[in-house]
């Protein structure tokens, strides 16, 4: 009996996840409205990217971690269509995001895709600097630059 390939388990990360890994893996210095460092590292298997955060924002230190990848709920045959994440900080907060990488442009939507709260930035030609801005509803936000340092 032939196996239906649509029901076959996922054996390796898809191209969008791989591209996000290639762009983000490493240690980055963050400057702008938030200052500090973030480190992106692939989880074994390559399906998820972990971000470790050590930042200062609005005079407050923010530490935590984020898990980035496609959701595949228990019993679901396939992962979801979006690359999503959940950030956990040292104060007990959680924040959800949707990541979208289109060539050299990275968009991180706050909450859900097309949210009025988002980051949009562009990688330079060598891929070691990401320059952009966080945009918040009502006109708030701040510029942000990440520079790879390791």
N, C-alpha and C positions, 0 to 999 in steps of 0.2 A: 504494500500500500504506500503510495507516494505521500510525503509529508508536505503540508501546506507551508510554504516559506513565510507567509504573512504571520503564522503563529509560531515560527521558530524563535527561540530566545535570542536576544541581542548579544552578540559575541564580542563586539568591539565598539568603541565610541564612534559616533557619526562625524562627518567632516566639519560641521559647525562647532562641535565640542572640541575637536582637534585644533581647529583654527584659533579658538579662544585660548586654549592651552598655550599654543605657540606665541600668541601675542602677549599674554599676561604672566606666564611662569617666570618667577624671579622676585627679587627684592626691589622695592621702589621707594624713593623719597617723594613725599607729597607736599606741595606748597600751594599757597593761595589762601582761601577761606578756612582751610583745614591744614594743619602742619603735622608731619611725623613720617612714619613708615608703614608700608603694607607689604606683605609677602604672599605671593600666590604660589601654591604648590599642588601638583596633581596627586590625587588619591590613587592608591594602587588600583590598577585596572583601567585608569584613564577616563572613567565615566563622570567623575566629579573633580572640581577644582576647589581647593580650600584657600581662603584668604584669611591671614592673620593680621589684625589691625592694632596699631599703637599710634593714636593720633591725639591732637589737642584741637578742640573746636569750641569757639566762643568761651575760652578760658577754662574749659573742662576737659580732662583727660578721658579719652574713649578707648577702651581695649575690648577686644572680642574676636570672634571668628565668623566666617561666612562659608556656607556650603553652596556651590554653584553647579548646576547640571540640569538634566531633564528629570521631572518627576515621573515615577512609574509606580502608581499605587498598588498595594497588595492585590494580587490576582489579575492585574491588567496585563494584556498581552504585549503592549507596546508602550514606550515612553511618550509623554506628552509632546506637543508641537513646539513649545517654547523652552528656552533655557532660563530656568528660574533659580532663585536663591532665597535663603533665609539667613539673616545676620543675627547673631546673639551677642549682646554686650555684657559687660561686667556689672551693670546695674539691673539686669533682669529683663531688659527690653529685647524684643525681636522685631525685625523689619524684613519685609519681603520685597524682592526685586525681580525684574525680567531683563535679561541681557540680550542684546542684539548687536552682532558684529557684521558690518557690511563693508568689506574691503578694509580700508584704514579708519573707518568711522565706528566708534563704539558708543552705543546708547544703552543706558541703564535706567529703566523705567521704575519709579517708586510704586510698589504695589502691583499694578497690572500694566500690560502693554498699552501705550497711548495715554498714560496717566499725565496730568498736568505737572507732576513732579518728576524730573528726570535729569540725568547727566548726559551730555553729548560732547564727545571729544574726538580728536583726530590724532592718529599716530604719525610721527615724522617718518621720513624715508627709511631710516635705519631701524625703526620700531622701538627705539629706546626712550622716546618722550611721547607722552599722551597729553595734549593740551585741550582743555575744554571748559565747561561750566556746568554747575548744578543750577537748575531752574526750578523755582517753587511757585505755586499758584499765588497770584496777587503781586507778582513782580519781584519776589525775593530770590535769593540764590547767591552764588559766588563763583569766581573763577577758580580753576584747579588745574595744576600741572603735576603729572607723575613722571619722574625720571628714574630709569632703571639704574640701580647701584650694585646689583649683584645677581 
